[in-house]
Amino acid sequence: MGFLHPDMGWGKWNCSLDLRDAAGANRAKELILEADVVVYGYRPQVLDKYGLGTEDVLKLCAQRSRGVIVPRLNCYGWTGPWAGRSGWQQISDACCGVSLEYGRALHHTDEPVTPVFPNSDHCGGVAGELGVISALMMRARKGGSYTVDCSLNAYSQWLVGQIGTYPPDVWEKVLATHGKPKFRHYHPMQYLFPTGVKLLRQNTSHSLDDDFFDVRDAKAMDCKIRSSEAGLPNRRKNEWGGQGEVAIGLDGGEGSLTQFVPRDG
């Protein structure tokens, strides 16, 4: 899964701390006091035993001159009987009906198939990022600290319930373009992802056009990486009729991807 490093690690600085050691836990608190945003990717209460849970971080930053933003992303959400369970994209796809709808599109049967690309992983993270940006702007106007709660299941349920599936004629065109691949319920991501990328290269090479990519120098890995551009090239914008706008609910209401909560502490 080496492709994940350039995809998700770009521009990040990595370090490790042993939170079981008092010195490591204290160093983490020092770093938190310097931060504007503290991101959690753990299940609820996992870090409480080290004095680094959500409430601990809010209390730690309560006396400084600015608040803190605490975005949290897990699989099943932050309330309910499954909140404490571990999970990941493929499980969320299965329990929310995404895999079922993908299998129906592929086979016209109820055999579920894991989607080729990790939508809930990436798009759940994007929903969290939008929540963080909103919280930072709110902090700049009103002060205070904010938590931003999102989950893979929240995204998957939104995708199925609010967006739905493509019409049958769209599916037929896509599948015909790629030779009607036979993905099955027992295929793991180690098979699905490379096969999907191979099909893109073979049948829709224009989607990998050089205009969509930059070549960047990854000094930490001593190599060059071809990564997507930050924006669409101008000629593509013109072909597609200009730029559109997309509104995504961040108010915590029905259909919202992100729970955006002001905190007093």
Secondary structure by P-SEA (a helix, b strand, c coil): cccccccccccbbbbbbccccaaaaaaaaaaaaaccbbbbcccccccccccccaaaaaaaaccccbbbbbbbbbccccccccccccccaaaaaaaaaaaaaaaaaacccccccccccaaaaaaaaaaaaaaaaaaaaaaaccbbbbbbbbcaaaaaaaaacccccccaaaaaaaaaaacccccccccccccaaaaaaaaaacccccccccccbbbbbccccccccccccccccaaaaaaaccbbbbbbbcccccccccbbbbbcc
